[in-house]
């Protein structure tokens, strides 16, 4: 949980570990829970004066496997799927941006395509951007609603280099 430090030089921007929360990473896939996580991240960022990075990961490995291709240059069907996914992400980003602007929270958006698993891409991105907190939804768009915690959320909680806050449905 995020809270304020009990030290004498208590800073409103510190969590219990004493490290300031300045950068929050929010992976989104357009699902209701990922959009709820983005809204929660805006609230937390507003409280701590942090910035938000909204990340959408396109796992191209699943597309490459479906056509039996692994290349440095993607075939046209893969390029079209990536562009379609980027277009969908732009719509989600617009909704998140409006909420962030209303709350005066700085936000940036990033779409990455990678052959890595979605978990690995999120964890690597959080590490490279030195995120202080990841806010993620419990389940994404997969059909496994019966799982208590989605496989991506579970993997991020397990491997993240920083604190993780899970937004419930």
C-alpha positions as CSV (number, residue, x, y, z in Angstrom):
1,X,0.0,0.0,0.0
2,X,1.0,3.6,-0.5
3,X,1.2,5.8,2.5
4,X,3.2,8.6,3.9
5,X,6.5,8.0,5.8
6,X,6.7,8.3,9.6
7,X,10.1,9.9,9.5
8,X,10.8,13.4,10.8
9,X,11.5,14.7,7.3
10,X,8.2,13.4,6.2
11,X,7.5,14.4,2.6
12,X,4.0,14.1,1.2
13,X,5.5,12.5,-1.9
14,X,7.0,9.5,-0.1
15,X,5.7,6.0,0.3
16,X,6.5,3.9,3.4
17,X,9.9,2.9,1.9
18,X,10.8,6.6,2.0
19,X,11.3,6.7,-1.8
20,X,9.3,9.3,-3.5
21,X,6.6,8.3,-5.9
22,X,7.3,10.4,-9.0
23,X,6.6,8.0,-11.9
24,X,3.7,5.7,-12.2
25,X,3.4,3.1,-15.0
26,X,0.0,2.0,-16.1
27,X,-0.3,-0.9,-18.6
28,X,-3.6,-0.8,-20.4
29,X,-5.3,-3.1,-22.9
30,X,-8.7,-1.3,-23.2
31,X,-10.4,-3.7,-20.8
32,X,-12.6,-2.2,-18.1
33,X,-10.1,-3.2,-15.3
34,X,-7.2,-1.6,-17.1
35,X,-9.2,1.6,-17.6
36,X,-10.1,1.5,-13.9
37,X,-6.4,1.1,-13.1
38,X,-5.6,4.2,-15.2
39,X,-8.2,6.2,-13.3
40,X,-6.8,4.9,-10.0
41,X,-3.3,5.9,-11.2
42,X,-4.5,9.4,-11.9
43,X,-5.9,9.7,-8.4
44,X,-2.6,8.4,-6.8
45,X,-0.5,10.7,-9.1
46,X,-2.6,13.7,-8.1
47,X,-2.1,12.9,-4.4
48,X,1.7,12.4,-4.7
49,X,2.4,14.9,-7.5
50,X,3.6,12.1,-9.8
51,X,3.6,11.7,-13.5
52,X,1.9,8.8,-15.3
53,X,3.2,6.7,-18.2
54,X,0.4,4.8,-19.9
55,X,1.8,1.8,-21.7
56,X,0.1,-0.5,-24.2
57,X,2.1,-3.6,-25.2
58,X,1.5,-5.3,-28.6
59,X,2.8,-8.9,-28.3
60,X,3.8,-9.5,-31.9
61,X,5.0,-13.0,-31.1
62,X,1.5,-14.3,-31.2
63,X,1.0,-12.8,-34.6
64,X,4.3,-14.1,-36.0
65,X,3.5,-17.6,-34.6
66,X,0.1,-17.6,-36.3
67,X,1.7,-17.2,-39.7
68,X,4.9,-19.2,-38.9
69,X,7.2,-16.2,-39.4
70,X,10.0,-14.7,-37.4
71,X,11.7,-11.8,-39.1
72,X,13.3,-8.4,-38.5
73,X,10.9,-6.8,-40.9
74,X,7.3,-7.7,-40.3
75,X,5.1,-9.0,-43.1
76,X,2.2,-6.8,-44.2
77,X,-0.5,-8.7,-42.3
78,X,1.5,-8.2,-39.0
79,X,2.1,-4.5,-39.8
80,X,-1.7,-4.0,-40.3
81,X,-2.5,-5.7,-37.0
82,X,0.1,-3.5,-35.2
83,X,-1.4,-0.4,-36.8
84,X,-4.9,-1.5,-35.8
85,X,-3.8,-2.1,-32.2
86,X,-2.1,1.4,-32.2
87,X,-5.4,2.9,-33.4
88,X,-7.4,1.2,-30.6
89,X,-4.8,2.3,-28.0
90,X,-5.1,6.0,-29.2
91,X,-8.8,5.9,-28.3
92,X,-8.1,4.6,-24.8
93,X,-5.3,7.1,-24.4
94,X,-7.7,10.0,-25.3
95,X,-10.1,8.9,-22.4
96,X,-7.2,8.7,-20.0
97,X,-5.7,12.0,-21.1
98,X,-9.0,13.8,-20.5
99,X,-9.1,12.4,-16.9
100,X,-5.5,13.3,-16.3
101,X,-5.9,16.9,-17.6
102,X,-9.0,17.4,-15.4
103,X,-6.9,16.4,-12.4
104,X,-3.8,18.3,-13.5
105,X,-1.7,15.2,-13.7
106,X,1.1,15.0,-16.3
107,X,0.7,11.9,-18.5
108,X,2.6,10.4,-21.4
109,X,1.6,7.5,-23.7
110,X,3.7,4.7,-25.2
111,X,2.8,1.8,-27.4
112,X,5.5,-0.8,-27.9
113,X,5.4,-3.9,-30.1
114,X,7.6,-6.7,-28.9
115,X,8.2,-10.5,-29.3
116,X,8.6,-10.6,-25.5
117,X,5.7,-11.7,-23.3
118,X,3.5,-8.9,-22.1
119,X,4.7,-9.4,-18.6
120,X,8.4,-9.2,-19.6
121,X,7.7,-6.1,-21.7
122,X,6.0,-4.3,-18.8
123,X,8.6,-5.3,-16.3
124,X,11.5,-4.3,-18.6
125,X,9.8,-1.0,-19.4
126,X,9.2,-0.2,-15.7
127,X,12.8,-0.9,-15.0
128,X,14.2,1.1,-17.9
129,X,11.9,4.1,-17.0
130,X,12.7,3.7,-13.3
131,X,9.0,3.6,-12.4
132,X,8.3,3.9,-8.7
133,X,4.8,2.2,-8.9
134,X,2.9,0.1,-11.4
135,X,-0.9,0.3,-11.3
136,X,-2.5,-2.6,-13.1
137,X,-5.9,-4.2,-13.4
138,X,-6.7,-7.6,-12.1
139,X,-7.7,-9.0,-15.5
140,X,-7.4,-7.9,-19.0
141,X,-9.3,-8.8,-22.1
142,X,-8.6,-12.5,-22.0
143,X,-11.5,-14.9,-21.5
144,X,-10.2,-16.3,-18.2
145,X,-12.5,-14.3,-15.9
146,X,-12.6,-17.2,-13.4
147,X,-9.0,-16.5,-12.4
148,X,-8.6,-14.5,-9.2
149,X,-5.7,-12.6,-10.6
150,X,-5.0,-12.4,-14.3
151,X,-1.8,-14.0,-15.6
152,X,-0.3,-10.7,-16.7
153,X,-1.1,-9.0,-13.4
154,X,0.2,-11.9,-11.4
155,X,3.5,-11.9,-13.5
156,X,3.9,-8.2,-13.0
157,X,3.4,-8.5,-9.3
158,X,6.0,-11.3,-9.2
159,X,8.7,-9.7,-11.3
160,X,8.2,-5.9,-11.0
161,X,11.3,-3.9,-10.0
162,X,9.0,-1.6,-7.9
163,X,5.8,-1.5,-5.9
164,X,2.6,-2.8,-7.7
165,X,-0.9,-1.7,-7.0
166,X,-3.7,-3.9,-8.3
167,X,-7.0,-2.3,-9.2
168,X,-9.9,-4.7,-8.7
169,X,-12.9,-4.9,-10.9
